[in-house]
């Protein structure tokens, strides 16, 4: 792993975790699960395999200062601040060009900053297997065995099997599938050859840059001057000049759905992209009534509730409530039925319409 880099994508807004997650402190930078923030947990999971000097973070200009503060083991230049968000394809191309400049032909793991993955050693074993497969010249993604017919995840359809690596199953990816409706998700589970798309990738930089040049050459050409300026005083100015005009496009759409040699390493670990408050019951302990309490809370006669009060927020007291999520911060309170956490984004959209930037 001495020539392997990790690039963490950390520019998300985490709107479905409002009011704890805000534009200036989205979910990857706050402590929602466990004793660390999600980005800190991501770095900690990587460091047994990859030293701190080979970890890069790509985030936004607004979040760069706090990201650097939370990750003192990284040098400031290892946290790269996008001036505007341009989705994951631009992030991959930028990272690939920079890593290729630092270490030509290096292997690069790309992963989001806001996933919950356990246990760490199984995750690390899967990453090591993915590196071995990527070194053969394949584009690698990681498929998670579905635990239920999820409609909030994309899926991978697996094709023929490749030789396993250290006992870990490796298969060709026959196609990428968008988030399905419930009936289709149930059919995927029944078929047995579909996996959740983890959004984690591994590839050699020369391979992914070659493939990007074939399928969206406009992107790599545009970003070459940025990579050339990396490490210099000109970097931020060149990045700002080049990044603004780029089109927003995801790496799945720009590359992975078109590439011919994509392999999936099966992840034998619990994985959750923690997309909303509804995801927390799987990770936080509940009382006998199924109620989860975090922070200063009181639950009397409640069942199947999530009560969350961040430090410094008012006491959350609930009596005879059933199936509710109640979240308090210093300046806002959210109440939403359990199971409808995706609707929180509608609240954020409404706040934006009302011009309440102070709450976003």
Secondary structure in CASP SS format (residue, H / E / C, confidence):
PFRMAT SS
TARGET T0000
AUTHOR 0000-0000-0000
METHOD secondary structure of the structure
MODEL  1
X C 1.00
X C 1.00
X C 1.00
X E 1.00
X E 1.00
X E 1.00
X E 1.00
X E 1.00
X E 1.00
X C 1.00
X C 1.00
X C 1.00
X C 1.00
X C 1.00
X H 1.00
X H 1.00
X H 1.00
X C 1.00
X C 1.00
X C 1.00
X C 1.00
X E 1.00
X C 1.00
X C 1.00
X E 1.00
X C 1.00
X H 1.00
X H 1.00
X H 1.00
X C 1.00
X C 1.00
X C 1.00
X C 1.00
X C 1.00
X C 1.00
X C 1.00
X C 1.00
X H 1.00
X H 1.00
X H 1.00
X H 1.00
X H 1.00
X H 1.00
X H 1.00
X H 1.00
X H 1.00
X H 1.00
X C 1.00
X C 1.00
X C 1.00
X C 1.00
X H 1.00
X H 1.00
X H 1.00
X E 1.00
X E 1.00
X E 1.00
X E 1.00
X E 1.00
X E 1.00
X C 1.00
X C 1.00
X C 1.00
X H 1.00
X H 1.00
X H 1.00
X H 1.00
X H 1.00
X H 1.00
X H 1.00
X C 1.00
X C 1.00
X C 1.00
X C 1.00
X C 1.00
X H 1.00
X H 1.00
X H 1.00
X E 1.00
X E 1.00
X E 1.00
X E 1.00
X C 1.00
X C 1.00
X C 1.00
X C 1.00
X H 1.00
X H 1.00
X H 1.00
X H 1.00
X H 1.00
X H 1.00
X H 1.00
X H 1.00
X H 1.00
X H 1.00
X H 1.00
X H 1.00
X H 1.00
X H 1.00
X H 1.00
X H 1.00
X C 1.00
X C 1.00
X C 1.00
X C 1.00
X E 1.00
X E 1.00
X E 1.00
X E 1.00
X E 1.00
X E 1.00
X C 1.00
X C 1.00
X C 1.00
X E 1.00
X E 1.00
X E 1.00
X C 1.00
X H 1.00
X H 1.00
X H 1.00
X H 1.00
X H 1.00
X H 1.00
X H 1.00
X H 1.00
X H 1.00
X H 1.00
X H 1.00
X H 1.00
X H 1.00
X H 1.00
X H 1.00
X C 1.00
X C 1.00
X C 1.00
X C 1.00
X E 1.00
X E 1.00
X E 1.00
X E 1.00
X E 1.00
X E 1.00
X E 1.00
X C 1.00
X C 1.00
X C 1.00
X C 1.00
X C 1.00
X C 1.00
X C 1.00
X C 1.00
X C 1.00
X E 1.00
X E 1.00
X E 1.00
X E 1.00
X E 1.00
X E 1.00
X E 1.00
X E 1.00
X E 1.00
X E 1.00
X E 1.00
X C 1.00
X C 1.00
X E 1.00
X E 1.00
X E 1.00
X E 1.00
X E 1.00
X E 1.00
X E 1.00
X E 1.00
X E 1.00
X E 1.00
X C 1.00
X C 1.00
X C 1.00
X C 1.00
X H 1.00
X H 1.00
X H 1.00
X H 1.00
X H 1.00
X H 1.00
X H 1.00
X H 1.00
X H 1.00
X H 1.00
X C 1.00
X C 1.00
X E 1.00
X E 1.00
X E 1.00
X E 1.00
X E 1.00
X E 1.00
X E 1.00
X E 1.00
X E 1.00
X E 1.00
X E 1.00
X H 1.00
X H 1.00
X H 1.00
X H 1.00
X H 1.00
X H 1.00
X H 1.00
X H 1.00
X H 1.00
X H 1.00
X H 1.00
X H 1.00
X H 1.00
X H 1.00
X H 1.00
X H 1.00
X H 1.00
X H 1.00
X H 1.00
X H 1.00
X H 1.00
X H 1.00
X H 1.00
X H 1.00
X H 1.00
X C 1.00
X C 1.00
X C 1.00
X C 1.00
X C 1.00
X H 1.00
X H 1.00
X H 1.00
X H 1.00
X H 1.00
X H 1.00
X H 1.00
X H 1.00
X H 1.00
X C 1.00
X C 1.00
X C 1.00
X C 1.00
X C 1.00
X C 1.00
X C 1.00
X H 1.00
X H 1.00
X H 1.00
X H 1.00
X H 1.00
X H 1.00
X C 1.00
X C 1.00
X C 1.00
X C 1.00
X C 1.00
X E 1.00
X E 1.00
X E 1.00
X E 1.00
X E 1.00
X E 1.00
X C 1.00
X C 1.00
X E 1.00
X E 1.00
X E 1.00
X C 1.00
X C 1.00
X C 1.00
X C 1.00
X H 1.00
X H 1.00
X H 1.00
X H 1.00
X H 1.00
X H 1.00
X C 1.00
X C 1.00
X C 1.00
X C 1.00
X C 1.00
X C 1.00
X C 1.00
X C 1.00
X C 1.00
X E 1.00
X E 1.00
X E 1.00
X C 1.00
X C 1.00
X E 1.00
X E 1.00
X E 1.00
X E 1.00
X C 1.00
X C 1.00
X E 1.00
X C 1.00
X C 1.00
X E 1.00
X E 1.00
X E 1.00
X E 1.00
X C 1.00
X C 1.00
X C 1.00
X C 1.00
X C 1.00
X C 1.00
X E 1.00
X E 1.00
X E 1.00
X E 1.00
X C 1.00
X C 1.00
X E 1.00
X C 1.00
X E 1.00
X E 1.00
X E 1.00
X E 1.00
X E 1.00
X C 1.00
X C 1.00
X C 1.00
X C 1.00
X E 1.00
X E 1.00
X E 1.00
X E 1.00
X E 1.00
X C 1.00
X C 1.00
X C 1.00
X H 1.00
X H 1.00
X H 1.00
X H 1.00
X H 1.00
X H 1.00
X H 1.00
X H 1.00
X H 1.00
X H 1.00
X H 1.00
X H 1.00
X H 1.00
X C 1.00
X C 1.00
X C 1.00
X H 1.00
X H 1.00
X H 1.00
X C 1.00
END
